[in-house]
Amino acid sequence: MRIAIIAITRNGARLGTQLRDGLGTAELHVLQKFAGQAGKGALPFNGELKGLVARLWPAYDGLVFIMAAGIVVRMIAPHLAGKDVDPAVVVMDDAGRFAISLLSGHLGGANGLACRCAFLTGAREVITTATDANDLPSFDMLAKEAGWAIEELDRVKSLNALLLEGEEIAVVDPTDRVRPYFHGRGRLSFHDTFVQALQSGARGFVFVTNRRLPPQAQAEKLLVLRPKNLALGIGCNSGTTAEEIEEVVLGQLKRLFLSLRSVACIGSAAAKREEAGLIAFARKHSLPLRFFESAELNGVTVPSPPSAHALEAIGATGVAEPAALLAASGGSLLLKKIKSGNLTLAIAEIP
């Protein structure tokens, strides 16, 4: 977590130094005239706080302001975009009495950052998110800790509200991560299928799945959490465009009722490390690429017969299927190799 600390007073500079040293990798930005109180390594600024915040906002995961909360609200207001993209914002008073989680408490990590700041300085953390205040887990924090994507972020608020109200929430979770996370807190019922859950009479629903849900399975208070448990295996001719790769991948995922949000990574042959279209597609969807040498690909048993083209080009008997299985760390194929235009595609499920 990249953290920037901003202080505008003499005491704030001293407090910021304490935080910087305790947090380890944080940067300390101090008003020029108090730079002497901040010690070596502090970054002085000339008093243009608005410009400093504009520069730091997109570059850091967390911002700790040592100043009045009202100043902070005015400075950050023009930059707010959404709870899934805004950095964590913590405010501390000049005397170091309180560490307030002001923005992005759950997904951004401000609640945790406020607790760290309080621990380091002897301050008292101030956490106002309702689930934390009532000692309840939350579905957005579960998703963050499990590394899952949230299908419709605005529904988190409704489901967390049902938790607070003690209403029943029906859960379908083949990963079995929800039950131990909540550990008996909240009124959750667990079901094997979507149909059973929807017929349970519960007020809200949480489905953990990599499957696209048909319209008839939707409900107003339904939160879909996407585990990252799919791996794509892609082989392609040189010069294959990102647009062609995207068209094939999205088309096959749709055909299989699978969600792109559940794709964890892409596997391919080492010979494709510099393939511009593949790299661009992966970057667009924030998917890590894993490349495997031909010997690794040849060591995987796959259902499709050897590919004469791949054997001649890179010395591998195949790319898409073995790369998908290797990227899935021993999972199973959901889609055997299909060839479309300039590429081959296989999809594996991570165990």
N, C-alpha and C positions, 0 to 999 in steps of 0.2 A: 504494500500500500504506500503510494507516494504521498507524503504529507507536507504541507506548507503551514508554517506558523507565522502569524502577522501580529506585531505589537506596535503600539503607538505612544506608549508612556514609558517612564523610567522603570517603574515596578514591572510593567508588562515585559520589558526587555529582559529583566532578570528572570521572571517567571518563564518566558519563552526559552531562555537558555537551559533552564532546568528541564523543560519538556523536550527540547531538541536532544539533549544528552540522554534522556531516558528512553525516548522513542527510537533512537539509533540512526535512522535514515532520514529524518525530517530536516527540512530547510527552514531557517529562521530569517524572516524579513522584518527589519526594524526601522523605525523612523530615524532619519539620518542623525539627528542631534542626540539620540540615545544609543547610538551604535557602540559607544564605549562601554556601556553597561552589559552588552551582549557577548563580549568576548570574541575570540577568533572564529572566523567562519560565518559570522552573521552577514546578511546581505542588506545594506542600507538602502532606503528609498527616500525620495525628496519631499514626501508629503502628499503626493497625488495618489491617494488611496484608491480612488475609482479606477484609475488606469492600471494599478497593480492588481486589483481583483480581476479585472478583465483579462489580464495576461495569465494569471494563475488558474482561473476557473477551468479552462479546458485541459490543463496540463497536469492536474493533481487529482488523486482519488479522495483526499481528505484535506480540509482547511480548518485550522484552529485559529480563531480570532480572539485576541486578548483585548477586549474593549466592550463598550456598551452594546447590548443586543440590538437596540434601535439603530445604531450605526450600521451594524452588520445587515440587518433586514433591508435597509435602503441600498446598500452596496450590492447585494446579491440579487435583488428583485429582478433587474433586467436580464439576468442570465438563466433564470429558472426554465427548465425544459420538461422535466418529468422525473418521477421517483426512481425510474430504472436507469437514468443517465446522469442525474445530478450528483456531484460529489458529496461526501459526508461533510457536514458543517457543524462544528462545535464552537461554542462561545464560552470564554472564561472571563470573569471580572478581574479588574486590576489587582485586587487584593488576594486573588487565588482562593476564594471561598467556594465557588461553584463552577462546575463544568457541565454546561447545558448542551444536550443533544438537540440541535435546532432544526436540522434538515437531513433527510435520507437516513432516518434512524435505523431501519431494517436493511433494505437492499444496499444502501450506500455504506452502511457500517458505522454510522454516527453514534449509535448507542454504545457499541463496543469501544469506539475511540474516546467517547466521553468518560467511560469507566477507566480506561488506561490513563487519561490525563488526570483524573481524580486520584488514582492510586499513586501516581508519580509526584503529585504536588500536595497531597493531603487535603484536597478539596472534596466537596460532596458532589457526586454525579446527580444530574437532574434529567430523568427519563420520563417523557410524557406520553409515549405511545401506549395505547389502552391495554393491549395484551400484556406488555411488560409490567405496567402498573398493577395489573391484576394477577401477576405471576402465571400467565398462560403462554403457551407456545403460539406461534403464528405461522400461517401457511407460507407467507413470503420468506420468512427466515428458514423454514424447512427447505424450500426450493433453493435458496441461496447455499445453504450448507450441503445439500445433496448434489448441487451442480445442475439442477433442473431448470428448464425454461418455463415461463408462465405464459399460457396462451393469451389470456386477456387480463392485463394487469389491473384494470379498474375493478375487476370482480373480487380481488383480494379483500378490499375493504368490506364488501358485503358478507363474505364468508367469515372474516375475523369478527364482524359484528355479531353474527349468529353464535360464534363461540362465546362471546361475552354475555350474550343473552341466555345461554344455556339451552339453545335449541338443538335438535338432533341434526347431525350432518352425516350423510351416507357416503362412505368411502369405498372406492374400488382401487386396490393397490397391489398389483402383482409383484412389486419389488419388496414389499413388506418393510418399508422404511417409515411409513406414517405412524403405525401403531407404537413402536418403541420410542419414536420422537415425542409423541404426546404423552406416553406413559400414564394413561388413565385420566389425564386432564382433558376437559372438554367432553361434550356428549357426542361421541363418534360411534357410528355403527359400521361394521365392515361387511362387505358383500363380494361374492365371487364374480358377478357379471354386472354390466351396466343396467340391464333390464331389471334385475333384482333390486338394485339400488334405487332406480327411478320409481319402482313400485312400492318402496318401503314406507312412504308417507313422511319421509324426512323433509325438513325445511330447506336444506342446502345439500350440495353434492360436490365431492372432490374426486376426480378421476385421474389417476396416474397412468399414463398410457402413451405409447408412440403411435397410436392409431388415430386417423382422422375420424371424427364422429359424424354419422349421418344426421340430417336435420331433425329427424324424429327422436333422436337420442339427446337433443339439446334441452336445457332447462335454463330459466332466467338466472337462478342462483347456482350455476354450475361453474366450478373452477377446474380447468384442465391443466395439469402439471406434466411437462414433457421430460421424461428421463432421457439423458444423452446415451442411448444404447444402440444406435445404428452406425454402421461403418459402410462407406461406399468404396467399392473397388473400381477404378477407372483406368482403362487403357485407351490410348488415342493416337491417331496419326499426327505427325508433325504439322503444326499450323492449325490444328483444330481450334476454333474460336470458343471463347467463354460462352457466347450466346448459344452455340450448338450444344455444348455440354449442359448448360442450364435447361434447355428445352427437353433434352432426353431425361435428365435426372428428375426434373419436376414432373414430367409426364409419367414416368414409371412409379414414382412415389405416390402420385395421385391414383394410378391404376391399382396399386396395392393397398390403398387407404392408409398410407404411412405419412407422418409429418416430417417436413424438413427440419423443424425445430428439435427433433430427436436425433438428428445426425450429429455424431460426435467428431468424426474425422473422415478423411479421404486417404485411401491407400493407392499407390501406383508403383510403377517400376522406377528404379533409380535412374534409368535413362531419360526419364521425363522431369528431372529436377528443374530444368530450365524452360519447360513448356509454358509459354506465356498465357495461353488460353486457360490452361488448368490452374495456373497460379492466380489468374484474375478471378476465376470462378470461386476458388477457395477464399480469396481475400474478400470478395463481395459478401459472402455468407459467413465470414469469420470462422472458417473451418480449418483446423490444422491439417497439414499434409504430411503423410508418412510414406517414405520411399524405401523400396526393398530391392536388394540385389537379385539378379537372375537366379543365383544358387538358392536364395531363400524362397523365392517363388516356386522353384522346381521341387522344393522339399515338402510342399503342401499337397495333400491328396484332394482332388476336386472332381466333381461329377462330369464335367464336360471333357471331350477329347482334346488332345494337344492341338495347339494352333500353329500351323506351318508358318504363318506370317510372323507371329511373335518369335518363333524359334529362329527364323532367318534374320530378323531385325535385331534382337537383343539376346538371343540364346536362352529364352524362357519358353516353356511349353504353354504358358498362359499368363495373363496379367490380372484381369478383372476379378476372377474368383479367388485365386490365392492371395491377392492383395487385400481383398475385402476380409478374408478369414484371418490374415495376419494382423490387419488393423483392428479386428474385433477380438484379438487375443484368444483365439480358440472358440469363437462363437459358431453359430450355424447359419447357413445361407437361407435367406428369405426370398432372394431372387437369384436364380442361376444366370449365368452370363447371357446377356442379350446383345446383339450387335445392331447398331443404328447409325447409318452414315459413317462418320469418321471415328466413332468410339465404341467401345464395349463397356458394359456396366454390369456389376453384380452388387448385391446388398446383403450384408450379414448383420445378425443381431448379436450384440455383445452380451455375454452371459452375466 
